[in-house]
Amino acid sequence: MSSSIALPGVLSSPSSSYSSSLTSQQYDIFLGFRGEDTRNGFTSHLYYALDQNGINTYKDDVELRRGEEISPALLKAIEGSKISIVVFSENYASSTWCLDELLKILERKESKQQKVLPVYYKVDPSIVRHQKNSFENALAKHEDKFKDDAKVQRWKTALKQAANLSGFHLKINEDEYEFIQKIVQDVSTSLPNRFDLYVAENPVGIQSHVNYVIKTLLCIEENDKRMIGIFGSGGIGKTTIAKEMYNLIAKKFKGRCFLADVRESSKQNQGRLGQLQEKILSNILRKPLRVDDDHQGMELIRKRLCHKKILLVLDDVDHLDQLKKLCGTCDWFGSGSRIIVTTRDKSLLTKHSVSLNYPMTEMDHDEALQLFTQHAFKSDKPIDGFEDLIEDALRYARGLPLALKVVGSNLYGEDRNYWQSELEKYKTIPDKNIDDILKISYDGLDYFARKIFLDIACFFKGDKKEYITKILESCGFYPDAGIKRLNDKCLITIDEDDQLGMHDLL
């Protein structure tokens, strides 16, 4: 950077370094500033705070020589950003680069409705608006140098327009850290949620679950550390609920990670969890980190995240080792952190001392009807003449969201004869898409638990636990442990009268 001219520049943030091509990169923020005034102080701190909050920021540290035009890369950066932050400092107007850049930013605002956020770094907004003091002197020098009154007038108009926008004013002796946090919060609120996960095509009946867990278990306004569990059978909606909660609260945390399908990912890596630990660290810290083995990963998570307020979701956990190595204890994370675990096996939550748990239940009749109708008719209302068949389908699915979606989608667009034939077939030949999901829990059972499961399914559904236990003991099946295991895996239910039940699809 030359000593006589300083330019706001543009260098991609570490979080965006995966792509070296500016033309293909879209940014949340374009950061404009006069380098000699603020580059190594305020602007660097602001840039770091934005980056730490997952806000993809374009900041220039490239030297541009006198006489060069603003580079195409810089113009593309302005074009490709959702918000432009302009840092007005005392000597901002002395840089023709800053002034030309401001013209482009305001042009972008007019043509594309881009938000422009002025930040006044120890300079009063009125000085920028009316071009007084250092701004007046700098513009007078430009007039003498360029002999182009029209161009200088455009700069003056641009400064006035920018200063009329709502922004932030850092006064002398004001706390810079708190000031930067206010800017980050404003930007985070203005940007579309970049962390949103796809939840469901028809998110029926999930809001009551979400509201209860957030208000009663998560309590994110509290500054303690919490680990909660959501458990239930396959296809009941645990992941859907977790995704919706993640979307609603992700912005409240300094770092966040949704680790999907832990069971399958762990299986693909032969039980080694280093890659999943890498993903947690990289997502939360917004930079790639290498993990050589599981134990190193545990130490890295504990040491790097112990002072950070984070949101971590571990979806579909099926082994205690996964909890020990991916989220350890709450002490691994900073105050205010929340860890959400979804699983088919509530015993894992007990063994990991997760005491705040939420059992997922089947949909009631009205919710089931609504979800099924949306998939079977692509509408909120069913077609006349299918009422009896709809009730058959609802009895078959018995409130299981997976079954309602699969069966509804299979029947969509077909006539009554097809519906009758298909629903009759389901009674003896389950749909493979449903069967495969439900069978995962069964496949995880040992020999005796499988035998007990099959005996209950075939002979003892609805009978008292004590009666079933006596019969199974005589067969040498170790029923006390086996029945508890089936209940923990959500393969059977035990009601208040001690009767054993099972979903018909199981």
C-alpha positions as CSV (number, residue, x, y, z in Angstrom):
1,M,0.0,0.0,0.0
2,S,1.5,3.4,-0.9
3,S,1.9,6.0,1.8
4,S,0.0,8.7,-0.1
5,I,-3.1,6.7,-1.1
6,A,-4.9,4.1,1.0
7,L,-7.6,2.0,-0.3
8,P,-10.3,-0.1,1.2
9,G,-9.4,-3.3,-0.2
10,V,-10.7,-6.8,-0.6
11,L,-9.3,-10.1,0.5
12,S,-11.5,-13.1,1.1
13,S,-12.0,-14.2,4.7
14,P,-10.6,-17.4,6.1
15,S,-14.1,-18.8,6.2
16,S,-14.4,-18.3,2.4
17,S,-11.0,-19.5,1.5
18,Y,-12.4,-22.8,0.1
19,S,-13.0,-20.9,-3.1
20,S,-10.3,-18.8,-4.7
21,S,-12.5,-17.5,-7.4
22,L,-14.1,-14.2,-6.6
23,T,-16.4,-14.5,-9.6
24,S,-18.1,-17.5,-8.1
25,Q,-18.1,-16.4,-4.5
26,Q,-21.1,-14.6,-2.9
27,Y,-20.5,-12.6,0.2
28,D,-22.7,-11.5,3.1
29,I,-20.7,-8.3,3.7
30,F,-18.5,-6.0,1.7
31,L,-16.3,-4.1,4.1
32,G,-15.2,-0.6,2.8
33,F,-12.6,1.4,4.8
34,R,-9.5,3.6,4.5
35,G,-6.6,1.3,5.3
36,E,-4.2,3.8,6.9
37,D,-6.9,4.8,9.4
38,T,-8.4,1.6,10.6
39,R,-6.9,-1.5,8.9
40,N,-4.8,-2.8,11.7
41,G,-7.2,-1.8,14.5
42,F,-10.9,-1.3,14.3
43,T,-11.5,-2.8,10.9
44,S,-9.5,-5.9,11.6
45,H,-11.4,-6.4,14.9
46,L,-14.8,-5.9,13.1
47,Y,-13.8,-8.3,10.3
48,Y,-12.7,-10.9,12.9
49,A,-16.0,-10.6,14.8
50,L,-18.1,-11.0,11.7
51,D,-16.0,-14.0,10.5
52,Q,-16.3,-15.6,14.0
53,N,-20.1,-15.4,13.7
54,G,-20.1,-17.2,10.3
55,I,-20.7,-14.0,8.3
56,N,-18.8,-14.2,5.0
57,T,-17.0,-10.9,4.7
58,Y,-15.0,-9.4,1.9
59,K,-12.1,-7.2,3.0
60,D,-9.3,-5.8,0.9
61,D,-5.7,-5.9,2.1
62,V,-4.3,-5.7,-1.5
63,E,-2.1,-2.8,-2.5
64,L,-3.5,-0.8,-5.4
65,R,-1.2,1.7,-7.0
66,R,-1.9,5.4,-7.8
67,G,-3.5,5.7,-11.3
68,E,-5.1,2.3,-11.4
69,E,-8.9,2.0,-11.7
70,I,-10.9,0.0,-9.2
71,S,-10.2,-3.6,-10.0
72,P,-12.9,-5.9,-11.5
73,A,-12.5,-8.2,-8.5
74,L,-13.5,-5.4,-6.2
75,L,-16.5,-4.4,-8.3
76,K,-17.6,-8.1,-8.3
77,A,-17.2,-8.2,-4.6
78,I,-19.6,-5.2,-4.2
79,E,-22.0,-6.7,-6.7
80,G,-21.9,-10.1,-4.9
81,S,-22.5,-8.9,-1.4
82,K,-25.8,-8.6,0.4
83,I,-24.7,-5.7,2.7
84,S,-22.0,-3.1,2.4
85,I,-20.5,-1.7,5.6
86,V,-18.7,1.7,5.0
87,V,-16.3,2.7,7.8
88,F,-16.0,6.5,7.8
89,S,-12.8,7.6,9.5
90,E,-11.2,11.0,9.8
91,N,-9.2,10.8,6.6
92,Y,-11.7,8.7,4.6
93,A,-12.3,11.4,2.1
94,S,-8.6,11.9,1.3
95,S,-8.7,8.6,-0.6
96,T,-10.2,8.8,-4.1
97,W,-10.4,5.1,-4.0
98,C,-12.7,5.2,-1.0
99,L,-14.9,7.8,-2.7
100,D,-15.1,5.9,-6.0
101,E,-15.9,2.8,-4.1
102,L,-18.7,4.6,-2.2
103,L,-20.2,5.6,-5.6
104,K,-20.3,2.0,-6.7
105,I,-21.8,0.9,-3.3
106,L,-24.6,3.5,-3.6
107,E,-25.1,2.6,-7.2
108,R,-25.6,-1.0,-6.2
109,K,-28.0,0.1,-3.4
110,E,-30.2,1.9,-5.9
111,S,-30.2,-0.8,-8.6
112,K,-30.3,-4.0,-6.4
113,Q,-31.7,-2.7,-3.1
114,Q,-28.5,-3.7,-1.3
115,K,-28.4,-2.6,2.4
116,V,-25.7,0.0,3.2
117,L,-24.6,0.4,6.8
118,P,-22.5,3.5,7.6
119,V,-20.1,3.2,10.6
120,Y,-18.6,6.4,11.9
121,Y,-15.3,5.7,13.5
122,K,-14.6,8.5,15.9
123,V,-16.0,11.0,13.4
124,D,-19.4,12.8,13.8
125,P,-22.0,11.9,11.1
126,S,-22.7,15.6,10.6
127,I,-19.1,16.1,9.4
128,V,-19.5,13.4,6.8
129,R,-23.0,14.7,5.8
130,H,-22.0,18.3,5.4
131,Q,-18.3,17.7,4.5
132,K,-16.7,19.7,7.3
133,N,-13.2,19.7,8.8
134,S,-11.0,17.0,7.3
135,F,-13.6,16.0,4.7
136,E,-13.9,19.6,3.5
137,N,-10.1,19.9,3.2
138,A,-9.7,16.6,1.4
139,L,-12.4,17.5,-1.2
140,A,-10.9,20.9,-1.8
141,K,-7.5,19.2,-2.6
142,H,-9.3,16.9,-5.0
143,E,-10.8,19.9,-6.8
144,D,-7.5,21.5,-7.2
145,K,-5.8,18.3,-8.3
146,F,-8.4,16.9,-10.8
147,K,-10.0,20.2,-12.1
148,D,-13.2,18.2,-12.3
149,D,-16.0,19.9,-10.4
150,A,-18.6,17.4,-11.6
151,K,-16.7,14.4,-10.2
152,V,-16.1,16.1,-6.9
153,Q,-19.7,17.0,-6.7
154,R,-20.7,13.3,-7.2
155,W,-18.4,12.4,-4.3
156,K,-20.0,15.1,-2.1
157,T,-23.5,13.9,-3.0
158,A,-22.5,10.3,-2.2
159,L,-21.1,11.3,1.2
160,K,-24.3,13.1,2.0
161,Q,-26.5,10.2,0.8
162,A,-24.6,7.7,2.9
163,A,-24.6,9.9,6.0
164,N,-28.4,10.1,5.8
165,L,-28.7,6.3,6.2
166,S,-29.1,4.7,9.6
167,G,-25.8,3.6,11.0
168,F,-23.5,3.3,14.0
169,H,-21.4,6.0,15.6
170,L,-18.3,5.1,17.7
171,K,-17.5,8.1,19.9
172,I,-14.1,8.8,21.4
173,N,-13.4,6.8,24.6
174,E,-16.4,4.5,23.8
175,D,-15.9,0.7,24.3
176,E,-14.9,-0.6,20.9
177,Y,-15.7,-4.3,21.7
178,E,-19.3,-3.6,22.7
179,F,-19.7,-1.3,19.7
180,I,-18.5,-4.1,17.3
181,Q,-20.9,-6.6,18.9
182,K,-23.8,-4.2,18.2
183,I,-22.8,-4.1,14.5
184,V,-22.5,-7.9,14.3
185,Q,-25.9,-8.4,16.0
186,D,-27.5,-5.9,13.5
187,V,-25.9,-7.6,10.5
188,S,-26.9,-11.1,11.8
189,T,-30.5,-10.0,12.1
190,S,-30.5,-8.4,8.7
191,L,-29.1,-11.3,6.8
192,P,-31.2,-14.3,5.7
193,N,-30.5,-17.2,8.0
194,R,-27.5,-18.9,6.4
195,F,-27.7,-21.8,8.8
196,D,-31.2,-23.0,7.8
197,L,-31.6,-26.7,7.3
198,Y,-34.3,-28.2,5.1
199,V,-37.0,-29.4,7.5
200,A,-39.8,-31.0,5.6
201,E,-42.0,-30.5,2.6
202,N,-45.1,-30.5,4.9
203,P,-44.0,-29.7,8.5
204,V,-47.3,-30.8,10.1
205,G,-47.7,-31.1,13.9
206,I,-44.1,-30.2,14.8
207,Q,-44.6,-26.8,16.3
208,S,-46.0,-28.0,19.6
209,H,-43.0,-30.3,20.1
210,V,-40.6,-27.6,19.1
211,N,-42.2,-25.0,21.4
212,Y,-42.2,-27.4,24.4
213,V,-38.5,-28.4,24.0
214,I,-37.3,-24.8,23.5
215,K,-39.3,-23.3,26.4
216,T,-39.1,-26.1,28.9
217,L,-35.9,-28.0,28.3
218,L,-33.5,-25.8,26.3
219,C,-34.3,-22.5,28.0
220,I,-31.7,-20.6,25.9
221,E,-32.2,-17.4,27.8
222,E,-30.4,-19.1,30.7
223,N,-26.6,-18.9,30.8
224,D,-26.0,-22.4,32.0
225,K,-24.9,-25.4,29.9
226,R,-27.4,-28.0,28.9
227,M,-27.5,-31.3,27.1
228,I,-30.9,-32.6,26.2
229,G,-32.2,-35.8,24.5
230,I,-35.0,-36.4,22.1
231,F,-35.8,-40.1,21.8
232,G,-38.4,-42.2,19.9
233,S,-38.8,-44.9,17.3
234,G,-37.6,-44.7,13.8
235,G,-39.7,-42.4,11.5
236,I,-41.4,-40.6,14.3
237,G,-39.9,-37.2,13.6
238,K,-36.9,-36.7,15.9
239,T,-34.7,-35.3,13.2
240,T,-37.4,-33.1,11.9
241,I,-38.0,-31.6,15.3
242,A,-34.2,-31.1,15.8
243,K,-33.8,-29.3,12.5
244,E,-36.6,-26.9,13.1
245,M,-35.2,-26.1,16.6
246,Y,-31.8,-25.6,15.1
247,N,-33.2,-23.1,12.5
248,L,-35.0,-21.2,15.1
249,I,-32.2,-20.7,17.6
250,A,-28.9,-21.0,15.7
251,K,-28.3,-17.3,15.6
252,K,-28.3,-17.1,19.3
253,F,-24.9,-18.9,19.5
254,K,-21.3,-18.0,18.6
255,G,-20.8,-21.3,16.9
256,R,-23.1,-24.1,15.7
257,C,-23.0,-27.5,14.1
258,F,-25.8,-30.0,13.0
259,L,-24.1,-33.4,12.8
260,A,-26.6,-35.4,10.7
261,D,-26.9,-39.2,10.8
262,V,-24.2,-40.0,13.3
263,R,-25.1,-43.7,13.3
264,E,-24.5,-44.1,9.5
265,S,-21.5,-41.9,9.4
266,S,-19.9,-43.8,12.2
267,K,-20.6,-47.1,10.5
268,Q,-19.0,-45.9,7.2
269,N,-15.9,-44.9,9.1
270,Q,-15.7,-48.3,10.9
271,G,-16.6,-46.6,14.2
272,R,-13.8,-44.1,14.1
273,L,-15.1,-40.6,14.9
274,G,-12.2,-38.4,13.8
275,Q,-14.0,-37.1,10.7
276,L,-17.1,-36.2,12.7
277,Q,-14.9,-34.4,15.3
278,E,-13.3,-32.5,12.5
279,K,-16.7,-31.4,11.2
280,I,-17.7,-30.2,14.6
281,L,-14.5,-28.1,15.0
282,S,-14.5,-26.8,11.5
283,N,-18.2,-25.8,11.5
284,I,-18.0,-24.1,14.9
285,L,-14.6,-22.4,14.5
286,R,-15.2,-21.6,10.8
287,K,-11.8,-22.9,9.7
288,P,-10.6,-26.4,8.8
289,L,-8.9,-28.4,11.5
290,R,-7.2,-31.8,11.2
291,V,-8.0,-34.6,13.7
292,D,-5.6,-37.6,13.5
293,D,-7.4,-39.8,16.0
294,D,-10.5,-39.9,18.2
295,H,-8.6,-39.1,21.4
296,Q,-6.8,-36.1,19.9
297,G,-10.3,-34.9,18.6
298,M,-11.7,-35.1,22.1
299,E,-8.9,-32.9,23.5
300,L,-9.3,-30.4,20.6
301,I,-13.0,-30.1,21.1
302,R,-12.6,-29.6,24.9
303,K,-9.8,-27.1,24.6
304,R,-11.0,-25.1,21.6
305,L,-14.6,-24.8,22.5
306,C,-14.6,-24.6,26.3
307,H,-15.0,-20.8,26.3
308,K,-17.4,-20.7,23.3
309,K,-21.2,-20.5,23.5
310,I,-22.2,-23.2,21.0
311,L,-25.2,-25.1,19.6
312,L,-24.4,-28.7,18.7
313,V,-26.9,-31.3,17.4
314,L,-26.0,-34.9,17.2
315,D,-28.6,-36.6,15.1
316,D,-29.4,-40.4,15.3
317,V,-26.8,-41.5,17.9
318,D,-26.8,-45.3,18.5
319,H,-23.7,-45.9,20.6
320,L,-22.4,-44.5,23.9
321,D,-18.9,-44.1,22.5
322,Q,-20.3,-41.5,20.0
323,L,-21.6,-39.3,22.9
324,K,-18.3,-39.7,24.9
325,K,-16.2,-38.7,22.0
326,L,-18.3,-36.1,20.2
327,C,-19.8,-34.1,23.1
328,G,-18.3,-35.5,26.3
329,T,-19.6,-33.4,29.2
330,C,-21.1,-30.0,29.3
331,D,-17.8,-28.7,30.7
332,W,-16.3,-29.1,27.2
333,F,-18.3,-26.1,26.1
334,G,-18.8,-22.4,27.1
335,S,-21.5,-20.9,29.2
336,G,-24.9,-20.8,27.5
337,S,-24.1,-23.8,25.3
338,R,-26.8,-26.3,24.2
339,I,-26.2,-29.9,23.0
340,I,-29.2,-31.7,21.5
341,V,-29.0,-35.5,21.0
342,T,-31.6,-37.5,19.0
343,T,-31.6,-41.3,19.4
344,R,-33.8,-44.4,19.2
345,D,-32.3,-45.7,22.4
346,K,-33.1,-43.7,25.5
347,S,-30.7,-45.9,27.6
348,L,-27.8,-44.1,25.9
349,L,-29.1,-40.8,27.4
350,T,-29.3,-42.4,30.8
351,K,-25.9,-43.8,30.6
352,H,-24.5,-40.5,29.5
353,S,-26.2,-38.7,32.3
354,V,-28.5,-36.7,30.0
355,S,-31.4,-36.0,32.4
356,L,-33.4,-33.5,30.3
357,N,-35.2,-35.7,27.8
358,Y,-38.2,-35.5,25.5
359,P,-40.1,-38.6,24.3
360,M,-41.5,-38.3,20.8
361,T,-45.1,-39.6,20.4
362,E,-47.2,-40.6,17.4
363,M,-49.5,-38.0,15.8
364,D,-53.1,-37.6,16.9
365,H,-55.8,-38.3,14.4
366,D,-56.2,-34.7,13.1
367,E,-52.4,-34.2,12.6
368,A,-52.2,-37.6,10.9
369,L,-55.1,-36.8,8.6
370,Q,-53.5,-33.4,7.7
371,L,-50.1,-34.9,6.9
372,F,-51.5,-37.8,5.0
373,T,-53.8,-35.6,2.9
374,Q,-50.9,-33.3,1.9
375,H,-49.0,-36.2,0.6
376,A,-51.9,-38.2,-0.9
377,F,-53.7,-35.3,-2.5
378,K,-51.1,-32.5,-2.6
379,S,-53.7,-30.4,-0.9
380,D,-55.1,-29.6,2.5
381,K,-58.4,-31.2,1.6
382,P,-59.0,-34.8,0.4
383,I,-60.9,-35.6,-2.7
384,D,-64.5,-36.7,-2.1
385,G,-65.2,-40.4,-2.3
386,F,-62.0,-41.5,-0.5
387,E,-63.1,-41.1,3.1
388,D,-63.3,-44.8,4.0
389,L,-59.9,-45.5,2.3
390,I,-58.3,-42.6,4.1
391,E,-59.4,-44.0,7.4
392,D,-57.9,-47.4,6.4
393,A,-54.6,-45.7,5.7
394,L,-54.6,-43.8,9.0
395,R,-55.3,-47.0,10.9
396,Y,-52.4,-48.6,9.1
397,A,-49.9,-45.8,9.8
398,R,-51.2,-45.3,13.4
399,G,-49.8,-41.8,13.7
400,L,-46.2,-42.6,12.5
401,P,-45.1,-39.6,10.3
402,L,-42.8,-41.8,8.1
403,A,-45.7,-44.2,7.2
404,L,-48.1,-41.4,6.6
405,K,-45.7,-39.7,4.2
406,V,-44.7,-42.9,2.4
407,V,-48.2,-44.4,2.0
408,G,-49.7,-41.0,1.1
409,S,-47.0,-40.4,-1.6
410,N,-47.5,-44.0,-3.0
411,L,-51.2,-43.4,-3.4
412,Y,-51.1,-39.9,-4.9
413,G,-52.8,-39.6,-8.2
414,E,-54.2,-43.2,-8.2
415,D,-57.9,-44.3,-8.4
416,R,-60.0,-46.0,-5.7
417,N,-59.3,-49.5,-7.0
418,Y,-55.5,-48.9,-6.8
419,W,-55.9,-47.5,-3.2
420,Q,-57.9,-50.6,-2.1
421,S,-55.4,-53.0,-3.6
422,E,-52.4,-51.2,-2.2
423,L,-53.8,-50.8,1.3
424,E,-54.8,-54.5,1.4
425,K,-51.3,-55.5,0.3
426,Y,-49.7,-53.4,3.1
427,K,-51.4,-55.6,5.6
428,T,-49.1,-58.6,4.6
429,I,-46.3,-57.0,2.7
430,P,-44.9,-53.8,4.3
431,D,-43.6,-51.0,2.2
432,K,-39.8,-51.4,1.9
433,N,-39.1,-47.7,2.6
434,I,-40.9,-48.0,6.0
435,D,-39.7,-51.5,6.8
436,D,-36.0,-50.6,6.3
437,I,-36.2,-47.7,8.7
438,L,-38.1,-49.6,11.4
439,K,-35.8,-52.6,11.0
440,I,-32.7,-50.7,12.0
441,S,-33.7,-50.8,15.7
442,Y,-34.4,-54.6,15.5
443,D,-31.1,-55.3,13.8
444,G,-29.3,-53.7,16.7
445,L,-30.7,-56.2,19.2
446,D,-28.8,-59.3,20.6
447,Y,-30.1,-62.8,20.1
448,F,-32.3,-63.0,23.2
449,A,-33.8,-59.5,22.7
450,R,-34.8,-60.5,19.2
451,K,-36.5,-63.7,20.4
452,I,-38.4,-61.7,23.0
453,F,-39.4,-59.1,20.5
454,L,-40.8,-61.7,18.1
455,D,-42.7,-63.5,20.9
456,I,-44.3,-60.3,22.1
457,A,-45.2,-59.4,18.5
458,C,-46.7,-62.8,17.8
459,F,-48.3,-63.8,21.1
460,F,-48.1,-61.3,23.9
461,K,-49.1,-57.9,22.7
462,G,-51.4,-56.3,25.2
463,D,-50.6,-58.8,28.0
464,K,-49.2,-57.8,31.4
465,K,-45.4,-57.5,31.8
466,E,-45.4,-59.9,34.9
467,Y,-47.2,-62.6,33.0
468,I,-44.9,-62.3,29.9
469,T,-41.8,-62.3,32.1
470,K,-42.8,-65.6,33.8
471,I,-43.3,-67.4,30.5
472,L,-40.1,-66.0,28.9
473,E,-38.1,-66.9,32.0
474,S,-39.2,-70.5,31.6
475,C,-37.7,-70.4,28.1
476,G,-34.4,-69.1,29.3
477,F,-34.7,-65.7,27.5
478,Y,-33.6,-63.4,30.4
479,P,-36.8,-61.3,30.0
480,D,-36.1,-58.6,32.6
481,A,-33.1,-57.3,30.7
482,G,-34.6,-58.0,27.3
483,I,-37.9,-56.3,27.9
484,K,-36.1,-53.2,29.3
485,R,-33.9,-53.2,26.2
486,L,-36.9,-53.3,23.9
487,N,-38.5,-50.5,25.8
488,D,-35.3,-48.4,25.7
489,K,-35.1,-48.9,22.0
490,C,-38.7,-47.7,21.6
491,L,-39.7,-51.1,20.1
492,I,-42.3,-51.7,22.7
493,T,-44.3,-49.6,25.1
494,I,-45.3,-50.3,28.7
495,D,-48.4,-48.4,29.8
496,E,-49.5,-47.3,33.3
497,D,-51.3,-50.7,33.8
498,D,-48.0,-52.5,33.0
499,Q,-49.3,-53.8,29.7
500,L,-46.9,-54.3,26.8
501,G,-47.8,-52.7,23.5
502,M,-46.2,-52.4,20.0
503,H,-46.8,-50.3,16.9
504,D,-48.6,-52.4,14.3
505,L,-46.0,-51.7,11.7
506,L,-43.3,-53.2,13.9
